[in-house]
Amino acid sequence: MLVSARWAGDPEHPSLGLRVLGDGRLFFRPEWTDVTVELPDREDPATVPITASFWTESPDLRSPELANFLRRHRLEEWPSGHPPHFNLEPLGDGRFRLEFLTESGAIGR
């Protein structure tokens, strides 16, 4: 599924995470309180909480591990309105793998 980097908040207290795009919420279950995300540059996966707002107005995944991943790759510095996109591959049982995209209009590492 396609996800994009998401920045919210003010410059001194930003909230960095991933926004699930399109019908990506279909890969999540309402009874899950968190999911596990394998990041491309970490051996240990990140545990990411699923908030109530994920199901209503804000399909965002936020955690310190995701924010640190975006910062490590300087992904919070995208041009306004053009955040980097990733593939979030469902692996089953609330586990996902985040992958850089390398096609046109996306980033590659």
Disulfide bonds with the S-S distance in Angstrom:
none
